[in-house]
Amino acid sequence: MADTDNLSHKKRGPEEGDSCPAKQPRLSADANASGGSPVGTSKADAHRSPDGPGSSSSGVALFTPLTAAYSEDKGCRSTMEDVCVLQLDARREPSAACRLAHFGIFDGHGGLSCASFAAQHLHARVLEAGLLRKGLQGGKADAKACKASIAEGFKTTDEALLKECASKNWQDGACAVAVWVLQDLVCVANVGDAKCVLARMPDKPSSSNPVASSAAQPQPPQTSPAAAAAGASVPAPASKPKAIVLTKEHTALLERQRIEKAGGSVVNGRLAGRIQIARSFGDAAFKKLGCSSTPDVTAFPLTRRDSFLLLGCDGFWGVFGAQEAVDTAAALLGEGQAVKAVTNRLLNIAVREKRCKDNCSVLLVRFGGSEGAGGAAGGAGAGAGS
């Protein structure tokens, strides 16, 4: 949740010195039980696209399978102002011969109106801007065109939202992180302090002679002294994925130059001395003072080294380091946990053990994997804790 001191609509949780009771978040498998009202979550939450090359009988190419789930809790706040989006099939027309998925976390501050509006309208605006029409050429996703369509979708969504703010006197705003997976191209965009992290396995040792490398004899497994004495071999520890932060944090302090160029000011690290974030949906009172809805967008093709994405609001990332969250999720997936069980556990750690005082939401998108290894996607969210 973005910090908005000195605003009358600021959501006020416990101060640093206040106590926040350790409680068990209510974790529900019911998509409609979520305090943040999941948007676009269908009954096909456990949908998996087949893995491997070639095409299906319908002529649609087969891509890296996806499974996803999220969990959320209001923490010590009195209200839940996060909205999660999980759409494993985000095609406007089901007959479209492509794979398109959409995920997002919209972190409201000062209310739920802007977060809900952006969550409900962003994907449609991105499609209208040409995500498929321009971004899909000959069955292949074009990264440059996709990024341009996403940026335009953010712009038109905020323009429509600001009209709603004016007509309905909405004073709140929302940070957001959103992901689109088109074919096997992943596009990640954000405004504000919501974050997305990629878990990627390290490179394997390369060889200048691929033929010789493939013909080389396998190395003997590593053994401990005790195991060697007993004549037993112990496999070397498996490699762990590395956390790669795919988003940029947009705070007034980091964007002082852009804000001042736009005619605004940064006072005590805050935009106009009032809010810490410099980019968001809504926040109509600050748009003429340098607050922007222009996202940072990055795109990359999926490879077999890419294990999963973790999306989270600032409440989650405020208590979890990127590598720590990836290590925790990877260990749970390695134990065969389903993605829903993993997000539930991450949420429990954040709220119950690490005492997150803000609304807390986390969404996991797994690439590949088998049903027996945590691949069965649980739909949707945990209800807001009481």
C-alpha positions in Angstrom: 0.0 0.0 0.0 1.5 3.3 -1.0 2.2 5.7 1.9 -0.1 8.7 1.7 0.5 10.7 4.9 -1.3 14.0 5.3 -4.2 12.8 3.1 -7.6 12.7 4.7 -8.3 9.5 2.8 -5.2 7.7 4.0 -5.8 4.2 5.3 -4.5 4.1 8.8 -3.1 0.9 10.2 -1.0 0.3 13.4 1.9 2.7 13.9 5.4 1.2 14.2 5.1 1.0 17.9 1.6 -0.5 17.9 1.1 -4.2 18.3 -0.5 -6.3 15.6 -1.9 -9.6 16.8 -0.5 -12.6 15.2 -3.4 -14.3 13.5 -4.1 -17.0 11.0 -5.2 -15.6 7.6 -8.3 -17.2 6.4 -7.2 -19.2 3.3 -10.1 -20.1 1.1 -10.1 -22.0 -2.2 -13.3 -20.1 -3.2 -12.5 -17.5 -5.8 -15.4 -15.4 -4.7 -14.4 -15.4 -1.0 -11.5 -13.0 -1.6 -11.6 -9.7 0.2 -10.0 -8.1 -2.8 -12.6 -9.5 -5.3 -10.6 -11.4 -7.9 -11.2 -10.0 -11.4 -11.4 -12.3 -14.4 -10.8 -15.5 -12.4 -12.6 -18.2 -14.2 -13.6 -21.7 -13.3 -10.6 -22.8 -15.4 -8.1 -21.7 -12.8 -6.4 -25.1 -13.1 -6.1 -24.8 -16.8 -2.8 -26.1 -18.2 -1.6 -25.7 -21.7 0.3 -28.8 -23.0 4.0 -28.7 -23.1 6.3 -29.5 -26.0 6.8 -28.4 -29.6 4.4 -28.8 -32.5 0.7 -27.9 -32.6 -2.6 -29.2 -31.3 -5.4 -30.6 -33.4 -6.9 -27.1 -33.4 -3.8 -25.7 -35.0 -2.7 -23.7 -31.9 0.9 -24.1 -31.1 1.8 -25.7 -27.9 3.6 -23.6 -25.4 5.1 -23.8 -21.9 2.3 -24.8 -19.6 1.2 -22.3 -16.9 -0.3 -22.8 -13.5 -1.1 -20.0 -11.2 -2.8 -19.1 -7.9 -2.8 -16.2 -5.4 -3.5 -15.6 -1.7 -4.4 -12.4 0.0 -5.2 -11.0 3.5 -6.0 -7.5 4.8 -3.4 -7.8 7.5 -3.9 -5.3 10.3 -5.8 -2.9 8.1 -9.5 -2.4 8.6 -10.3 -2.9 4.9 -8.9 -4.8 2.0 -7.9 -2.6 -0.9 -5.9 -5.0 -3.0 -7.4 -6.6 -6.1 -5.9 -9.7 -7.8 -6.4 -10.8 -11.4 -5.8 -14.3 -12.6 -6.8 -15.2 -16.2 -5.1 -18.3 -17.6 -7.1 -17.8 -20.8 -7.3 -14.1 -21.4 -8.2 -14.2 -25.1 -11.2 -12.0 -25.9 -12.3 -14.6 -28.5 -11.8 -18.3 -27.4 -11.3 -19.2 -31.1 -8.2 -17.0 -31.4 -5.3 -19.2 -32.4 -2.9 -18.1 -29.7 -2.0 -18.5 -26.0 -2.7 -15.4 -23.9 -2.7 -15.2 -20.1 -3.0 -12.2 -17.8 -2.2 -11.7 -14.2 -2.0 -8.7 -11.9 -2.1 -7.2 -8.5 -3.7 -3.7 -8.0 -2.7 -2.2 -4.7 -5.2 0.5 -3.7 -4.5 3.4 -1.3 -7.1 5.6 0.2 -9.9 3.3 -1.1 -10.7 0.4 -3.4 -12.4 2.3 -6.3 -9.3 3.0 -8.5 -7.8 -0.5 -7.9 -11.1 -2.1 -8.9 -11.6 0.0 -11.9 -8.0 -0.5 -13.2 -8.2 -4.3 -12.6 -11.5 -4.5 -14.5 -10.5 -2.4 -17.5 -6.7 -2.6 -18.0 -6.6 -5.9 -20.0 -9.4 -4.8 -22.3 -7.6 -1.5 -23.0 -4.3 -3.3 -23.7 -6.1 -5.5 -26.2 -7.8 -2.5 -27.8 -4.3 -0.9 -28.1 -3.2 -3.8 -30.3 -1.6 -6.5 -28.1 -2.9 -9.2 -30.4 -3.5 -7.2 -33.6 0.0 -5.6 -33.6 1.9 -7.8 -31.1 1.2 -11.1 -32.8 2.8 -11.5 -36.2 2.6 -14.8 -38.0 2.0 -16.6 -34.8 5.0 -15.1 -33.1 4.9 -12.4 -30.4 6.7 -9.2 -31.2 8.2 -7.8 -28.0 8.4 -4.2 -29.1 4.8 -4.0 -30.3 3.6 -5.8 -27.2 5.4 -3.3 -24.9 3.9 -0.4 -26.9 0.4 -1.8 -26.6 0.7 -2.3 -22.9 2.0 1.2 -22.3 -0.9 2.6 -24.4 -3.3 0.4 -22.4 -2.1 1.9 -19.1 -2.5 5.4 -20.5 -6.1 4.9 -21.8 -7.1 3.1 -18.6 -5.9 6.0 -16.5 -7.6 8.5 -18.7 -10.9 6.8 -18.4 -10.3 6.4 -14.6 -9.7 10.1 -14.1 -13.0 10.8 -15.7 -14.6 8.5 -13.2 -12.7 10.2 -10.4 -14.0 13.6 -11.5 -17.6 12.5 -11.9 -17.7 10.3 -8.7 -15.3 12.3 -6.5 -12.9 9.4 -6.1 -9.8 10.6 -4.3 -7.9 7.3 -4.0 -5.3 5.7 -6.3 -3.6 2.4 -7.0 -0.2 1.0 -7.7 -0.1 -2.0 -10.0 2.0 -4.8 -11.4 0.6 -6.7 -14.4 1.8 -9.6 -16.5 0.9 -10.9 -19.9 2.1 -14.1 -21.4 1.6 -14.1 -25.2 2.7 -17.4 -26.8 6.0 -17.8 -24.9 6.7 -14.1 -24.5 6.4 -12.7 -21.0 5.6 -8.9 -20.6 5.7 -7.3 -17.2 4.6 -3.8 -16.4 4.2 -1.8 -13.2 3.4 1.6 -11.8 4.3 2.5 -8.2 5.8 0.0 -5.7 4.1 -3.3 -6.6 6.8 -5.8 -7.7 7.3 -8.8 -9.9 10.2 -11.2 -9.4 11.4 -14.0 -11.8 12.9 -17.2 -10.5 15.5 -18.4 -13.0 17.8 -21.3 -12.8 21.5 -20.7 -13.3 23.3 -21.4 -16.5 24.7 -24.8 -17.0 28.5 -24.9 -17.6 29.1 -24.3 -21.2 31.5 -26.0 -23.6 33.1 -24.8 -26.7 32.7 -28.3 -28.2 29.1 -29.3 -27.9 29.7 -32.7 -29.5 32.5 -33.5 -27.1 30.4 -32.2 -24.2 27.5 -34.4 -25.1 29.8 -37.4 -25.4 31.6 -36.7 -22.2 31.3 -39.2 -19.4 29.1 -38.1 -16.4 30.9 -37.0 -13.3 30.7 -39.2 -10.3 28.2 -37.9 -7.6 29.7 -36.0 -4.7 30.0 -38.0 -1.5 30.4 -37.0 2.1 33.3 -38.7 4.0 30.9 -40.7 6.1 29.0 -41.9 3.0 32.2 -42.6 1.2 33.4 -44.8 4.1 30.1 -46.6 3.9 30.4 -47.1 0.2 27.3 -45.0 -0.5 27.1 -42.1 -3.0 25.2 -38.8 -2.2 23.9 -36.7 -5.1 25.2 -33.1 -5.3 22.7 -30.5 -4.0 20.3 -29.2 -6.8 20.8 -25.7 -8.1 18.6 -23.0 -6.7 16.8 -20.4 -8.8 18.1 -16.9 -8.7 15.6 -14.0 -8.0 15.5 -11.4 -10.8 13.5 -8.3 -10.0 11.6 -7.3 -13.3 10.0 -4.1 -12.1 11.2 -0.7 -11.1 10.1 1.1 -7.9 8.5 4.5 -8.7 9.0 6.7 -5.6 9.0 10.5 -5.6 12.6 10.5 -4.3 13.8 8.3 -7.2 11.9 10.4 -9.8 12.6 13.8 -8.5 14.0 15.1 -11.8 11.0 13.9 -13.8 8.5 15.4 -11.3 10.2 18.8 -11.2 10.4 18.9 -15.0 6.6 18.3 -15.0 6.1 21.3 -12.7 5.8 19.4 -9.4 8.0 19.2 -6.3 9.4 16.7 -3.9 9.3 17.7 -0.3 10.7 15.4 2.4 10.9 12.5 -0.1 7.2 12.9 -1.1 5.4 14.2 -4.1 4.1 17.6 -3.2 5.1 16.7 0.4 2.2 14.2 0.5 2.6 10.8 -1.2 5.7 8.7 -1.6 4.8 7.1 -4.9 5.3 8.9 -8.2 3.3 6.7 -10.6 -0.1 5.2 -10.1 -3.6 4.8 -11.5 -6.0 7.5 -10.3 -4.6 9.9 -7.6 -6.3 12.6 -9.6 -5.2 15.4 -7.2 -1.6 14.7 -8.0 -1.7 14.1 -11.8 -0.9 17.7 -12.6 1.9 17.7 -10.0 4.0 15.0 -11.7 2.2 11.8 -10.8 2.3 9.6 -13.9 0.5 6.4 -15.1 3.3 5.5 -17.6 4.5 2.1 -16.7 7.9 0.5 -17.0 7.5 -2.5 -19.3 10.0 -5.4 -19.8 9.6 -8.4 -22.0 11.5 -11.6 -22.4 11.0 -15.0 -24.1 10.5 -18.0 -21.8 13.3 -20.5 -21.6 13.6 -23.8 -19.7 15.6 -22.0 -17.1 12.6 -19.9 -16.0 10.8 -21.5 -13.1 8.1 -19.1 -11.9 7.0 -15.5 -11.3 6.1 -14.0 -8.0 3.9 -10.9 -8.0 3.3 -9.0 -4.8 2.0 -5.7 -3.3 4.3 -3.6 -1.3 2.9 -5.1 1.9 4.3 -8.5 0.9 7.6 -7.2 -0.4 8.0 -5.0 2.7 8.6 -8.1 4.8 10.0 -10.5 2.2 13.2 -10.1 0.3 13.2 -11.1 -3.4 15.6 -14.0 -3.0 14.1 -15.1 0.3 10.6 -15.3 -1.3 12.0 -17.2 -4.3 13.9 -19.7 -2.1 10.8 -20.3 0.0 8.5 -20.9 -3.0 11.1 -23.0 -4.8 11.6 -25.2 -1.7 7.8 -25.7 -1.4 7.4 -26.5 -5.0 10.3 -28.9 -4.8 8.4 -30.8 -2.0 5.5 -31.3 -4.5 3.3 -28.6 -3.1 0.6 -27.2 -5.4 0.9 -23.5 -6.3 -2.1 -22.6 -4.2 -0.5 -24.3 -1.2 2.7 -22.3 -1.9 0.9 -18.9 -2.0 -1.0 -19.8 1.2 2.3 -20.6 2.9 3.9 -17.4 1.7 1.0 -15.4 2.9 1.0 -17.1 6.3 4.7 -16.3 6.7 4.2 -12.7 5.7 1.2 -12.0 7.9 1.5 -14.4 10.9 5.3 -14.8 11.3 6.7 -11.6 9.8 3.8 -9.5 11.1 3.0 -7.6 7.9 0.9 -4.6 8.9 -0.4 -3.8 5.5 -2.8 -5.5 3.1 -0.8 -8.5 1.7 -1.2 -10.2 -1.6 1.0 -12.6 -3.5 0.5 -14.3 -6.8 2.6 -17.2 -8.2 2.7 -18.1 -11.9 4.6 -21.4 -12.5 6.2 -22.3 -15.8 6.1 -26.0 -16.7 6.1 -28.5 -14.0 3.9 -31.6 -13.5 0.7 -31.9 -11.6 2.4 -34.1 -9.0 5.1 -31.5 -8.4 2.9 -28.7 -7.4 1.5 -28.0 -10.8 -2.2 -28.2 -10.0 -3.3 -24.6 -9.8 -5.5 -23.6 -7.0 -7.8 -20.8 -8.0 -7.8 -17.5 -6.4 -7.5 -15.9 -3.1 -7.6 -16.1 0.6 -10.3 -14.1 2.3 -9.4 -11.0 4.2 -8.6 -11.9 7.8 -10.9 -10.7 10.5 
